Amino acid sequence: MTVFFFFATILLVSIISAIVAAGVAAQPPLLSLMGPFSAGFLGLAICALLATGLLFMLDPDPVTGLDAPLPRLMRTLPITGLAAVLWLPVFLSLFGRLRRVRAAE
């Protein structure tokens, strides 16, 4: 059951952070000011920081009894890298779609 909650947390955090970051990065004033390429990179940074922060707060991998206890951030960063397999494609597809829709307006 713990494995289910671990992957469910990663899935939910990935979807939430990708939707929020794509919505922020695809704002028309930001797109016209920075251009689509730079706005996309800014959205990727927002998505990565948001996913890291959410996973840090939720701590989906609470471990006890390690020989050398790791700081919480050092446990969170590899989980964020694993979650990038999910949030990166979701962000890129949402950002591309929102950018095209808002450019057509």
The first five atom37 places (N, CA, C, CB, O) and aatype in JSON, in Angstrom:
{
  "aatype": [12, 16, 19, 13, 13, 13, 13, 0, 16, 9, 10, 10, 19, 15, 9, 9, 15, 0, 9, 19, 0, 0, 7, 19, 0, 0, 5, 14, 14, 10, 10, 15, 10, 12, 7, 14, 13, 15, 0, 7, 13, 10, 7, 10, 0, 9, 4, 0, 10, 10, 0, 16, 7, 10, 10, 13, 12, 10, 3, 14, 3, 14, 19, 16, 7, 10, 3, 0, 14, 10, 14, 1, 10, 12, 1, 16, 10, 14, 9, 16, 7, 10, 0, 0, 19, 10, 17, 10, 14, 19, 13, 10, 15, 10, 13, 7, 1, 10, 1, 1, 19, 1, 0, 0, 6],
  "atom_mask": [
    [1, 1, 1, 1, 1],
    [1, 1, 1, 1, 1],
    [1, 1, 1, 1, 1],
    [1, 1, 1, 1, 1],
    [1, 1, 1, 1, 1],
    [1, 1, 1, 1, 1],
    [1, 1, 1, 1, 1],
    [1, 1, 1, 1, 1],
    [1, 1, 1, 1, 1],
    [1, 1, 1, 1, 1],
    [1, 1, 1, 1, 1],
    [1, 1, 1, 1, 1],
    [1, 1, 1, 1, 1],
    [1, 1, 1, 1, 1],
    [1, 1, 1, 1, 1],
    [1, 1, 1, 1, 1],
    [1, 1, 1, 1, 1],
    [1, 1, 1, 1, 1],
    [1, 1, 1, 1, 1],
    [1, 1, 1, 1, 1],
    [1, 1, 1, 1, 1],
    [1, 1, 1, 1, 1],
    [1, 1, 1, 0, 1],
    [1, 1, 1, 1, 1],
    [1, 1, 1, 1, 1],
    [1, 1, 1, 1, 1],
    [1, 1, 1, 1, 1],
    [1, 1, 1, 1, 1],
    [1, 1, 1, 1, 1],
    [1, 1, 1, 1, 1],
    [1, 1, 1, 1, 1],
    [1, 1, 1, 1, 1],
    [1, 1, 1, 1, 1],
    [1, 1, 1, 1, 1],
    [1, 1, 1, 0, 1],
    [1, 1, 1, 1, 1],
    [1, 1, 1, 1, 1],
    [1, 1, 1, 1, 1],
    [1, 1, 1, 1, 1],
    [1, 1, 1, 0, 1],
    [1, 1, 1, 1, 1],
    [1, 1, 1, 1, 1],
    [1, 1, 1, 0, 1],
    [1, 1, 1, 1, 1],
    [1, 1, 1, 1, 1],
    [1, 1, 1, 1, 1],
    [1, 1, 1, 1, 1],
    [1, 1, 1, 1, 1],
    [1, 1, 1, 1, 1],
    [1, 1, 1, 1, 1],
    [1, 1, 1, 1, 1],
    [1, 1, 1, 1, 1],
    [1, 1, 1, 0, 1],
    [1, 1, 1, 1, 1],
    [1, 1, 1, 1, 1],
    [1, 1, 1, 1, 1],
    [1, 1, 1, 1, 1],
    [1, 1, 1, 1, 1],
    [1, 1, 1, 1, 1],
    [1, 1, 1, 1, 1],
    [1, 1, 1, 1, 1],
    [1, 1, 1, 1, 1],
    [1, 1, 1, 1, 1],
    [1, 1, 1, 1, 1],
    [1, 1, 1, 0, 1],
    [1, 1, 1, 1, 1],
    [1, 1, 1, 1, 1],
    [1, 1, 1, 1, 1],
    [1, 1, 1, 1, 1],
    [1, 1, 1, 1, 1],
    [1, 1, 1, 1, 1],
    [1, 1, 1, 1, 1],
    [1, 1, 1, 1, 1],
    [1, 1, 1, 1, 1],
    [1, 1, 1, 1, 1],
    [1, 1, 1, 1, 1],
    [1, 1, 1, 1, 1],
    [1, 1, 1, 1, 1],
    [1, 1, 1, 1, 1],
    [1, 1, 1, 1, 1],
    [1, 1, 1, 0, 1],
    [1, 1, 1, 1, 1],
    [1, 1, 1, 1, 1],
    [1, 1, 1, 1, 1],
    [1, 1, 1, 1, 1],
    [1, 1, 1, 1, 1],
    [1, 1, 1, 1, 1],
    [1, 1, 1, 1, 1],
    [1, 1, 1, 1, 1],
    [1, 1, 1, 1, 1],
    [1, 1, 1, 1, 1],
    [1, 1, 1, 1, 1],
    [1, 1, 1, 1, 1],
    [1, 1, 1, 1, 1],
    [1, 1, 1, 1, 1],
    [1, 1, 1, 0, 1],
    [1, 1, 1, 1, 1],
    [1, 1, 1, 1, 1],
    [1, 1, 1, 1, 1],
    [1, 1, 1, 1, 1],
    [1, 1, 1, 1, 1],
    [1, 1, 1, 1, 1],
    [1, 1, 1, 1, 1],
    [1, 1, 1, 1, 1],
    [1, 1, 1, 1, 1]
  ],
  "atom_positions": [
    [[0.81, -1.18, 0.0], [0.0, 0.0, 0.0], [0.86, 1.26, 0.0], [-0.92, -0.01, 1.19], [0.47, 2.29, -0.56]],
    [[2.03, 1.19, 0.63], [2.93, 2.33, 0.67], [3.42, 2.68, -0.73], [4.11, 2.05, 1.59], [3.58, 3.85, -1.06]],
    [[3.66, 1.67, -1.54], [4.12, 1.91, -2.91], [3.03, 2.62, -3.72], [4.52, 0.58, -3.6], [3.33, 3.48, -4.53]],
    [[1.79, 2.26, -3.49], [0.67, 2.92, -4.17], [0.63, 4.41, -3.82], [-0.66, 2.25, -3.79], [0.49, 5.24, -4.71]],
    [[0.74, 4.74, -2.54], [0.72, 6.14, -2.13], [1.92, 6.9, -2.65], [0.65, 6.24, -0.62], [1.82, 8.09, -2.97]],
    [[3.07, 6.25, -2.73], [4.27, 6.88, -3.27], [4.05, 7.3, -4.72], [5.48, 5.92, -3.16], [4.31, 8.44, -5.08]],
    [[3.58, 6.37, -5.54], [3.38, 6.69, -6.95], [2.16, 7.59, -7.18], [3.22, 5.41, -7.75], [2.16, 8.39, -8.11]],
    [[1.15, 7.47, -6.35], [0.0, 8.37, -6.47], [0.39, 9.8, -6.13], [-1.13, 7.9, -5.55], [-0.07, 10.74, -6.78]],
    [[1.24, 9.97, -5.14], [1.73, 11.3, -4.79], [2.56, 11.89, -5.92], [2.56, 11.25, -3.51], [2.4, 13.06, -6.26]],
    [[3.43, 11.08, -6.51], [4.25, 11.56, -7.62], [3.36, 11.95, -8.8], [5.26, 10.47, -8.04], [3.61, 12.97, -9.44]],
    [[2.36, 11.15, -9.1], [1.46, 11.45, -10.22], [0.69, 12.74, -9.99], [0.48, 10.28, -10.43], [0.62, 13.59, -10.88]],
    [[0.12, 12.9, -8.8], [-0.66, 14.11, -8.52], [0.2, 15.36, -8.5], [-1.38, 13.96, -7.19], [-0.2, 16.4, -9.02]],
    [[1.37, 15.28, -7.9], [2.27, 16.43, -7.86], [2.72, 16.8, -9.27], [3.5, 16.14, -6.97], [2.82, 17.98, -9.6]],
    [[2.98, 15.81, -10.1], [3.42, 16.07, -11.46], [2.33, 16.78, -12.26], [3.8, 14.78, -12.16], [2.61, 17.75, -12.97]],
    [[1.11, 16.32, -12.14], [0.02, 16.93, -12.9], [-0.27, 18.34, -12.41], [-1.25, 16.06, -12.8], [-0.46, 19.25, -13.21]],
    [[-0.31, 18.53, -11.1], [-0.6, 19.85, -10.55], [0.48, 20.85, -10.91], [-0.74, 19.77, -9.03], [0.17, 21.96, -11.33]],
    [[1.75, 20.47, -10.76], [2.82, 21.42, -11.06], [2.89, 21.73, -12.55], [4.16, 20.87, -10.58], [3.2, 22.87, -12.92]],
    [[2.62, 20.76, -13.42], [2.65, 21.01, -14.86], [1.51, 21.95, -15.28], [2.56, 19.69, -15.64], [1.72, 22.83, -16.11]],
    [[0.33, 21.76, -14.73], [-0.81, 22.61, -15.09], [-0.58, 24.04, -14.61], [-2.11, 22.06, -14.49], [-0.83, 24.99, -15.36]],
    [[-0.11, 24.22, -13.39], [0.13, 25.56, -12.86], [1.23, 26.26, -13.64], [0.49, 25.49, -11.37], [1.09, 27.43, -14.0]],
    [[2.34, 25.56, -13.89], [3.46, 26.19, -14.59], [3.1, 26.52, -16.03], [4.69, 25.27, -14.56], [3.51, 27.58, -16.53]],
    [[2.36, 25.67, -16.71], [1.97, 25.96, -18.09], [1.02, 27.14, -18.13], [1.32, 24.74, -18.73], [1.1, 27.97, -19.04]],
    [[0.12, 27.24, -17.17], [-0.79, 28.37, -17.12], [-0.07, 29.68, -16.87], [0.0, 0.0, 0.0], [-0.43, 30.71, -17.45]],
    [[0.94, 29.66, -16.03], [1.7, 30.88, -15.74], [2.57, 31.25, -16.94], [2.57, 30.69, -14.49], [2.62, 32.42, -17.32]],
    [[3.25, 30.29, -17.53], [4.2, 30.58, -18.61], [3.52, 30.96, -19.91], [5.1, 29.38, -18.84], [4.13, 31.6, -20.76]],
    [[2.28, 30.58, -20.09], [1.59, 30.86, -21.35], [0.71, 32.11, -21.28], [0.74, 29.67, -21.74], [-0.16, 32.3, -22.13]],
    [[0.93, 32.96, -20.3], [0.19, 34.21, -20.23], [0.6, 35.12, -21.4], [0.43, 34.92, -18.88], [1.79, 35.24, -21.67]],
    [[-0.35, 35.74, -22.08], [0.0, 36.58, -23.24], [1.01, 37.69, -22.96], [-1.24, 37.2, -23.78], [1.89, 37.91, -23.8]],
    [[0.94, 38.42, -21.81], [1.97, 39.44, -21.59], [3.38, 38.84, -21.45], [1.64, 40.25, -20.35], [4.35, 39.42, -21.93]],
    [[3.47, 37.7, -20.8], [4.76, 37.06, -20.62], [5.29, 36.53, -21.95], [4.66, 35.92, -19.6], [6.49, 36.63, -22.23]],
    [[4.41, 35.97, -22.76], [4.83, 35.47, -24.07], [5.32, 36.59, -24.98], [3.69, 34.72, -24.74], [6.31, 36.43, -25.7]],
    [[4.63, 37.72, -24.95], [5.05, 38.82, -25.82], [6.31, 39.5, -25.3], [3.93, 39.85, -25.95], [7.11, 40.01, -26.09]],
    [[6.51, 39.5, -24.0], [7.69, 40.13, -23.42], [8.94, 39.27, -23.59], [7.46, 40.41, -21.94], [9.99, 39.78, -23.99]],
    [[8.84, 37.99, -23.31], [10.0, 37.1, -23.32], [10.15, 36.3, -24.6], [9.92, 36.17, -22.16], [11.26, 35.89, -24.95]],
    [[9.07, 36.07, -25.3], [9.11, 35.18, -26.45], [8.76, 33.77, -26.0], [0.0, 0.0, 0.0], [8.87, 33.46, -24.81]],
    [[8.34, 32.92, -26.93], [7.88, 31.59, -26.54], [8.99, 30.68, -26.01], [7.22, 30.92, -27.71], [8.74, 29.87, -25.12]],
    [[10.2, 30.81, -26.54], [11.28, 29.93, -26.1], [11.68, 30.22, -24.65], [12.5, 30.09, -27.02], [11.8, 29.31, -23.84]],
    [[11.89, 31.5, -24.34], [12.28, 31.88, -22.98], [11.14, 31.65, -21.99], [12.7, 33.34, -22.94], [11.38, 31.26, -20.84]],
    [[9.92, 31.89, -22.42], [8.77, 31.64, -21.54], [8.65, 30.14, -21.25], [7.47, 32.18, -22.19], [8.26, 29.75, -20.15]],
    [[8.96, 29.31, -22.24], [8.95, 27.86, -22.01], [9.99, 27.43, -21.0], [0.0, 0.0, 0.0], [9.73, 26.58, -20.15]],
    [[11.19, 28.01, -21.09], [12.23, 27.69, -20.1], [11.86, 28.19, -18.71], [13.55, 28.3, -20.52], [12.12, 27.51, -17.72]],
    [[11.25, 29.36, -18.64], [10.78, 29.86, -17.36], [9.72, 28.93, -16.79], [10.22, 31.29, -17.49], [9.71, 28.65, -15.59]],
    [[8.82, 28.45, -17.63], [7.81, 27.5, -17.18], [8.41, 26.19, -16.7], [0.0, 0.0, 0.0], [7.93, 25.6, -15.73]],
    [[9.46, 25.72, -17.38], [10.14, 24.51, -16.91], [10.76, 24.72, -15.54], [11.22, 24.09, -17.91], [10.68, 23.84, -14.68]],
    [[11.36, 25.87, -15.33], [11.95, 26.16, -14.02], [10.88, 26.24, -12.94], [12.75, 27.47, -14.07], [11.05, 25.73, -11.84]],
    [[9.76, 26.89, -13.27], [8.65, 26.98, -12.31], [8.12, 25.6, -11.98], [7.52, 27.87, -12.87], [7.85, 25.28, -10.83]],
    [[7.98, 24.77, -13.01], [7.46, 23.42, -12.8], [8.4, 22.59, -11.94], [7.23, 22.72, -14.16], [7.96, 21.87, -11.05]],
    [[9.7, 22.68, -12.2], [10.67, 21.92, -11.41], [10.7, 22.38, -9.96], [12.07, 22.05, -12.03], [10.72, 21.56, -9.04]],
    [[10.68, 23.69, -9.75], [10.69, 24.2, -8.38], [9.4, 23.88, -7.64], [10.92, 25.7, -8.38], [9.42, 23.56, -6.46]],
    [[8.29, 23.96, -8.34], [7.01, 23.63, -7.71], [6.93, 22.14, -7.36], [5.85, 24.02, -8.65], [6.47, 21.78, -6.28]],
    [[7.37, 21.3, -8.27], [7.35, 19.85, -7.99], [8.28, 19.52, -6.83], [7.76, 19.05, -9.25], [7.93, 18.71, -5.98]],
    [[9.46, 20.13, -6.8], [10.39, 19.89, -5.7], [9.81, 20.36, -4.38], [11.73, 20.59, -5.96], [9.9, 19.66, -3.38]],
    [[9.21, 21.54, -4.38], [8.61, 22.05, -3.15], [7.45, 21.21, -2.65], [0.0, 0.0, 0.0], [7.35, 20.94, -1.46]],
    [[6.59, 20.79, -3.56], [5.46, 19.95, -3.15], [5.91, 18.59, -2.65], [4.48, 19.77, -4.31], [5.4, 18.08, -1.65]],
    [[6.88, 17.99, -3.34], [7.38, 16.69, -2.88], [8.14, 16.83, -1.58], [8.27, 16.06, -3.95], [8.13, 15.9, -0.76]],
    [[8.81, 17.95, -1.36], [9.5, 18.18, -0.1], [8.5, 18.28, 1.04], [10.35, 19.46, -0.17], [8.72, 17.73, 2.12]],
    [[7.38, 18.99, 0.79], [6.37, 19.14, 1.84], [5.63, 17.83, 2.12], [5.38, 20.23, 1.46], [5.36, 17.5, 3.27]],
    [[5.31, 17.09, 1.05], [4.52, 15.86, 1.23], [5.37, 14.69, 1.72], [3.84, 15.48, -0.07], [4.85, 13.8, 2.39]],
    [[6.66, 14.69, 1.4], [7.6, 13.64, 1.81], [7.03, 12.24, 1.53], [7.94, 13.78, 3.31], [6.68, 11.51, 2.46]],
    [[6.93, 11.85, 0.23], [6.32, 10.57, -0.08], [7.19, 9.37, 0.29], [6.0, 10.52, -1.54], [6.71, 8.23, 0.25]],
    [[8.43, 9.59, 0.63], [9.33, 8.48, 0.96], [9.91, 8.66, 2.36], [10.46, 8.38, -0.07], [11.11, 8.89, 2.51]],
    [[9.07, 8.56, 3.4], [9.61, 8.7, 4.75], [10.39, 7.45, 5.13], [8.48, 8.97, 5.77], [9.83, 6.35, 5.19]],
    [[11.66, 7.61, 5.37], [12.49, 6.46, 5.73], [12.96, 6.63, 7.16], [13.7, 6.32, 4.77], [13.22, 7.74, 7.63]],
    [[13.06, 5.51, 7.83], [13.58, 5.5, 9.2], [14.56, 4.36, 9.32], [12.44, 5.37, 10.25], [14.46, 3.37, 8.59]],
    [[15.49, 4.49, 10.2], [16.43, 3.42, 10.48], [17.56, 3.29, 9.48], [0.0, 0.0, 0.0], [18.12, 2.21, 9.34]],
    [[17.91, 4.35, 8.78], [19.05, 4.28, 7.88], [20.35, 4.34, 8.68], [19.0, 5.42, 6.85], [20.4, 4.92, 9.76]],
    [[21.39, 3.73, 8.14], [22.69, 3.8, 8.81], [23.2, 5.24, 8.85], [23.72, 2.88, 8.1], [23.63, 5.73, 9.89]],
    [[23.13, 5.9, 7.7], [23.53, 7.31, 7.63], [22.3, 8.1, 7.18], [24.75, 7.52, 6.64], [21.96, 8.09, 6.0]],
    [[21.65, 8.77, 8.1], [20.43, 9.49, 7.72], [20.72, 10.59, 6.7], [19.77, 10.09, 8.95], [21.66, 11.37, 6.85]],
    [[19.9, 10.63, 5.67], [20.02, 11.64, 4.62], [19.14, 12.83, 4.94], [19.66, 11.05, 3.25], [18.05, 12.66, 5.49]],
    [[19.58, 14.02, 4.61], [18.68, 15.16, 4.76], [17.47, 15.01, 3.84], [19.43, 16.49, 4.45], [17.52, 14.33, 2.82]],
    [[16.41, 15.64, 4.23], [15.15, 15.48, 3.51], [15.25, 15.98, 2.06], [14.04, 16.23, 4.23], [14.67, 15.38, 1.16]],
    [[15.99, 17.06, 1.84], [16.14, 17.57, 0.49], [16.89, 16.58, -0.4], [16.86, 18.92, 0.51], [16.57, 16.44, -1.58]],
    [[17.87, 15.9, 0.15], [18.64, 14.92, -0.64], [17.79, 13.7, -0.99], [19.89, 14.48, 0.14], [18.07, 13.01, -1.97]],
    [[16.76, 13.43, -0.21], [15.82, 12.36, -0.57], [14.8, 12.85, -1.57], [15.12, 11.83, 0.67], [14.29, 12.06, -2.37]],
    [[14.49, 14.15, -1.56], [13.46, 14.71, -2.43], [13.95, 14.89, -3.86], [12.97, 16.03, -1.88], [13.19, 14.68, -4.8]],
    [[15.2, 15.27, -4.04], [15.7, 15.57, -5.38], [15.67, 14.37, -6.34], [17.11, 16.08, -5.29], [15.27, 14.55, -7.49]],
    [[16.06, 13.17, -5.93], [15.91, 12.03, -6.86], [14.45, 11.69, -7.17], [16.6, 10.8, -6.29], [14.14, 11.24, -8.27]],
    [[13.57, 11.91, -6.21], [12.14, 11.67, -6.45], [11.62, 12.69, -7.46], [11.33, 11.75, -5.12], [10.79, 12.35, -8.3]],
    [[12.11, 13.93, -7.39], [11.71, 14.94, -8.37], [12.22, 14.57, -9.75], [12.24, 16.33, -7.96], [11.53, 14.78, -10.75]],
    [[13.43, 14.01, -9.82], [13.94, 13.54, -11.11], [13.1, 12.42, -11.67], [0.0, 0.0, 0.0], [12.86, 12.36, -12.88]],
    [[12.66, 11.52, -10.81], [11.76, 10.46, -11.26], [10.43, 11.04, -11.71], [11.53, 9.44, -10.13], [9.86, 10.6, -12.72]],
    [[9.93, 12.02, -10.99], [8.66, 12.64, -11.35], [8.77, 13.44, -12.64], [8.17, 13.54, -10.22], [7.76, 13.67, -13.31]],
    [[9.97, 13.86, -13.02], [10.15, 14.63, -14.26], [9.75, 13.81, -15.48], [11.6, 15.1, -14.4], [9.41, 14.36, -16.52]],
    [[9.81, 12.5, -15.36], [9.35, 11.63, -16.45], [7.87, 11.88, -16.72], [9.6, 10.13, -16.12], [7.4, 11.71, -17.84]],
    [[7.14, 12.28, -15.7], [5.71, 12.56, -15.86], [5.42, 14.04, -16.13], [4.96, 12.12, -14.63], [4.66, 14.36, -17.04]],
    [[6.02, 14.94, -15.33], [5.62, 16.34, -15.48], [6.22, 17.02, -16.69], [6.01, 17.1, -14.26], [5.64, 17.99, -17.19]],
    [[7.34, 16.57, -17.18], [7.95, 17.21, -18.34], [7.11, 17.07, -19.6], [9.33, 16.64, -18.58], [6.84, 18.08, -20.25]],
    [[6.66, 15.87, -19.99], [5.8, 15.78, -21.18], [4.45, 16.46, -21.0], [5.58, 14.33, -21.53], [3.91, 17.04, -21.94]],
    [[3.9, 16.4, -19.79], [2.61, 17.06, -19.55], [2.78, 18.57, -19.69], [2.06, 16.7, -18.15], [1.95, 19.22, -20.31]],
    [[3.84, 19.12, -19.11], [4.08, 20.56, -19.23], [4.29, 20.97, -20.67], [5.28, 20.98, -18.38], [3.7, 21.95, -21.13]],
    [[5.13, 20.24, -21.39], [5.43, 20.62, -22.77], [4.2, 20.58, -23.66], [6.5, 19.71, -23.34], [4.01, 21.48, -24.49]],
    [[3.36, 19.58, -23.5], [2.16, 19.51, -24.34], [1.16, 20.6, -23.95], [1.5, 18.13, -24.21], [0.56, 21.22, -24.83]],
    [[0.97, 20.84, -22.65], [0.05, 21.89, -22.23], [0.55, 23.27, -22.63], [-0.15, 21.84, -20.72], [-0.24, 24.1, -23.1]],
    [[1.84, 23.52, -22.47], [2.38, 24.83, -22.82], [2.27, 25.08, -24.33], [3.85, 24.93, -22.37], [1.91, 26.18, -24.75]],
    [[2.57, 24.08, -25.12], [2.44, 24.23, -26.57], [1.01, 24.5, -27.0], [0.0, 0.0, 0.0], [0.77, 25.36, -27.85]],
    [[0.08, 23.78, -26.41], [-1.32, 23.98, -26.75], [-1.82, 25.34, -26.3], [-2.18, 22.89, -26.13], [-2.48, 26.05, -27.07]],
    [[-1.5, 25.73, -25.06], [-1.93, 27.04, -24.57], [-1.29, 28.17, -25.36], [-1.6, 27.18, -23.09], [-1.93, 29.19, -25.61]],
    [[-0.04, 28.0, -25.75], [0.64, 29.04, -26.51], [-0.03, 29.24, -27.86], [2.12, 28.68, -26.69], [-0.22, 30.38, -28.29]],
    [[-0.38, 28.14, -28.53], [-1.05, 28.25, -29.83], [-2.45, 28.85, -29.69], [-1.14, 26.88, -30.5], [-2.87, 29.66, -30.52]],
    [[-3.18, 28.46, -28.65], [-4.53, 28.98, -28.46], [-4.49, 30.47, -28.15], [-5.25, 28.22, -27.33], [-5.28, 31.24, -28.69]],
    [[-3.58, 30.87, -27.28], [-3.53, 32.28, -26.89], [-2.9, 33.14, -27.97], [-2.75, 32.43, -25.6], [-3.16, 34.34, -28.0]],
    [[-2.1, 32.58, -28.85], [-1.57, 33.34, -29.99], [-2.65, 33.57, -31.03], [-0.37, 32.6, -30.61], [-2.6, 34.57, -31.75]],
    [[-3.61, 32.67, -31.12], [-4.69, 32.8, -32.1], [-5.75, 33.81, -31.65], [-5.34, 31.44, -32.34], [-6.55, 34.29, -32.47]],
    [[-5.77, 34.14, -30.37], [-6.78, 35.07, -29.85], [-6.53, 36.49, -30.27], [-6.83, 35.01, -28.35], [-7.29, 37.39, -29.91]]
  ]
}
